[in-house]
Amino acid sequence: MAREIIEAAEALIDQPIPCLDKGFVRLVDYMGGDARIVQSARVSYGEGTKTVREDRGLISYLMRNHHTSPFEQVSLTFHAKMPIFVARQWVRHRTARLNEISGRYSVLQDEFYVPNPTELRKQSSRNKQGRSDERLDATDEKSVIAQLASEQDALYKGYEDLLNKGVARELARINLPVSLYTEWYWQIDLHNLFHFLRLRLDDHAQYEIRVYGEALAKCAKAVAPMAYEAFENHILHSVQFGKDECKALAALLCGETPLLEGRQLAIFEEKLTKLKSV
Ligand SMILES: Cc1cc2nc3c(=O)[nH]c(=O)nc-3n(C[C@H](O)[C@H](O)[C@H](O)COP(=O)(O)OP(=O)(O)OC[C@H]3O[C@@H](n4cnc5c(N)ncnc54)[C@H](O)[C@@H]3O)c2cc1C
């Protein structure tokens, strides 16, 4: 079979997708697509080309049954630029290959993330790891943005001072903050990209990495639209219930009161809300 050339993916190659105030995701290259997935899944049976409808059905079947290895046959390479605190979350996904800009070798650019005022929210009281929907008042928004910018400015000036004094780049950088932008090449197969997206497109993921998740998802969708459709259907927009929650769901369906309380009930209700919004 000839190398797959996918028009929608070709159109994205080398086109930076803007993320946050100064970042981007750029699809550098890809290998394979939906056809590669079905081709590799069918290799064991030696079956030939089927109709598009049958291919879609097979991909859906593979995704639904967690038969994941055919999705690993598709690979995507990205160039991405993100604040270091986003990179730290991103790099936890170990099943990828990356190469990052070196602050030992290069002088780092004066580029820092400053949140949009609409994203300057108060600490959530329900989720210790996240922000609430409540914005700061307008005066505080302005002063917080000004504070972030002036501290970043001062730290970068300090960095430049150290460089001018001849301090090695690998040491001069050590006071730079996690709002500084970094960049890397990142290569991952489609199965592990879906795993990344399942975690990082979720409402519980931090907004700033979700923005990058959306950009990566756009590329994945262009490279393998049927696989992405199956991922959305069976994984991304699915809701998983534990044993107790299944019992509660069964009770609800029978018009009975679910035997859950406290935090367990709150989580169950959150899942029901998600279920209704699908
Ligand atoms: C909302 C959210 C909050 C988080 N909060 C925190 C936090 O507070 N502190 C923190 O430290 N982390 C936190 N994390 C990171 C999280 O614990 C995972 O490290 C991260 O999501 C990567 O997931 P992963 O290991 O499944 O992915 P990958 O590293 O891409 O791995 C994919 C899969 O490969 C397998 N795998 C990979 N490496 C190994 C291995 N060495 N051994 C066995 N199996 C392996 C596992 O099945 C794994 O699920 C958070 C993540 C999210 C999404």
The ligand as a Gaussian input file, in Angstrom:
#p B3LYP/6-31G(d) Opt

LIG

0 1
 C       -6.112000      16.380000      36.237000
 C       -4.744000      15.835000      36.543000
 C       -4.128000      16.115000      37.757000
 C       -2.859000      15.620000      38.048000
 N       -2.279000      15.930000      39.246000
 C       -1.032000      15.478000      39.530000
 C       -0.373000      15.797000      40.762000
 O       -0.930000      16.490000      41.603000
 N        0.874000      15.336000      40.992000
 C        1.523000      14.542000      40.073000
 O        2.668000      14.134000      40.323000
 N        0.941000      14.204000      38.904000
 C       -0.317000      14.650000      38.602000
 N       -0.901000      14.316000      37.405000
 C       -0.144000      13.491000      36.442000
 C       -0.675000      12.035000      36.408000
 O       -0.477000      11.392000      37.641000
 C        0.045000      11.243000      35.275000
 O        1.425000      11.179000      35.571000
 C       -0.127000      11.884000      33.927000
 O       -1.469000      12.194000      33.686000
 C        0.372000      10.939000      32.842000
 O       -0.493000       9.834000      32.785000
 P        0.028000       8.391000      32.370000
 O        1.107000       7.951000      33.306000
 O       -1.173000       7.518000      32.276000
 O        0.596000       8.697000      30.896000
 P        1.838000       8.111000      30.141000
 O        3.104000       8.375000      30.873000
 O        1.737000       8.616000      28.734000
 O        1.604000       6.596000      30.137000
 C        0.543000       6.003000      29.395000
 C        0.291000       4.648000      29.978000
 O        1.445000       3.846000      29.765000
 C        1.659000       3.016000      30.887000
 N        2.974000       3.327000      31.472000
 C        3.784000       4.359000      31.135000
 N        4.912000       4.315000      31.825000
 C        4.822000       3.246000      32.631000
 C        5.680000       2.669000      33.604000
 N        6.883000       3.147000      33.872000
 N        5.243000       1.581000      34.250000
 C        4.055000       1.024000      33.989000
 N        3.178000       1.532000      33.075000
 C        3.580000       2.619000      32.408000
 C        0.516000       3.261000      31.861000
 O       -0.523000       2.359000      31.594000
 C        0.052000       4.636000      31.479000
 O       -1.292000       4.904000      31.809000
 C       -2.180000      14.802000      37.102000
 C       -2.791000      14.514000      35.878000
 C       -4.058000      15.021000      35.590000
 C       -4.695000      14.696000      34.253000

